[in-house]
Amino acid sequence: DFKCEVPVKEWKSQDDLQDKLKSEGWEIRKIKIDNGCYEVYGFDKMRKRKEVYFNPKTFEVVGEIKQD
């Protein structure tokens, strides 16, 4: 399990994360909050299915669930 410990008042919006990822070629299916992180389901620019956890303040990748 991945965990982010950032006060909610310091979070950037899910829309900002979605815009960032779309600009990098991602296709976003869903963004949700899990253990204080943004959990993103979608496809990267190589069309690979992804489930990635991002720090909600920095959008740094915290972890990734490997897909088959």
Secondary structure, DSSP 4 states (H G I P E B T S, - for coil): -------GGGPPPHHHHHHHHHHTT-EEEEEEEETTEEEEEEE-TT--EEEEEE-TTT--EEEEEPP-
